[in-house]
């Protein structure tokens, strides 16, 4: 389920973005990028709609996912559902 980032308290959203930035393991090259800069980049991606906050009911976790990855996941789920419906007929 997609969680609109605007519905979260600012401190909560910042904590989620910081947690993600710390665990994502992205290499920014030779120069170290400050955590606050990474958080600002993530926030910009959320604001532009390129990044989504996704709640997993199964795992009871929240994560960040690119819009493209989310759309692909939804497409795969639809394909699987259609296949299962055809197989059970």
C-alpha positions in Angstrom: 0.0 0.0 0.0 1.3 3.4 -0.9 1.5 5.9 2.0 1.3 9.6 0.9 4.4 11.2 2.5 2.3 14.3 3.2 0.3 12.4 5.7 3.3 11.7 7.9 4.5 14.0 10.7 7.7 15.8 9.5 9.8 14.1 12.2 8.5 10.7 11.3 9.2 11.2 7.6 12.7 12.4 8.3 13.4 9.4 10.5 12.2 7.1 7.7 14.4 8.8 5.1 17.4 8.8 7.4 17.0 5.1 8.2 16.8 4.4 4.5 19.8 6.5 3.6 21.8 4.7 6.3 21.0 1.2 5.1 20.7 1.6 1.4 24.5 1.2 0.9 24.7 3.5 -2.2 28.2 4.4 -3.0 28.5 8.1 -3.7 32.1 7.9 -5.1 35.3 9.2 -3.6 33.6 12.1 -1.7 31.5 11.3 1.3 28.0 12.7 1.1 26.5 14.0 4.3 23.4 12.2 5.6 21.3 15.4 5.5 22.2 15.8 1.8 21.0 12.2 1.1 17.8 12.8 3.0 17.2 16.0 1.0 17.7 14.1 -2.2 15.2 11.4 -1.1 12.7 14.1 -0.2 13.0 15.7 -3.6 12.4 12.3 -5.2 9.3 11.9 -3.1 8.0 15.4 -4.0 8.5 14.7 -7.7 6.7 11.4 -7.4 9.7 9.4 -8.5 9.9 7.7 -5.1 7.1 6.1 -3.1 6.6 5.2 0.6 5.3 1.6 0.6 3.8 -0.2 3.5 4.0 -4.0 3.5 1.1 -5.5 5.4 2.7 -8.9 5.1 6.0 -7.8 6.8 4.6 -4.8 8.7 7.4 -2.6 7.4 7.6 0.7 5.5 10.1 1.1 2.7 11.0 3.4 -0.2 10.5 2.2 -3.7 11.0 3.8 -7.1 7.7 4.5 -8.9 9.0 2.4 -11.8 9.7 -0.6 -9.4 6.2 -0.2 -7.8 4.5 -0.2 -11.3 6.5 -3.3 -12.3 5.6 -5.1 -9.1 1.9 -4.3 -9.6 2.1 -5.5 -13.2 3.7 -8.8 -12.1 1.0 -9.2 -9.4 -1.7 -8.7 -12.0 -0.1 -11.2 -14.4 0.2 -13.8 -11.6 -3.4 -13.3 -10.5 -4.6 -13.7 -14.1 -2.5 -16.8 -14.6 -3.9 -18.3 -11.3 -7.5 -17.5 -12.3 -6.9 -19.2 -15.7 -5.3 -22.2 -14.1 -8.2 -22.8 -11.6 -10.8 -22.8 -14.4 
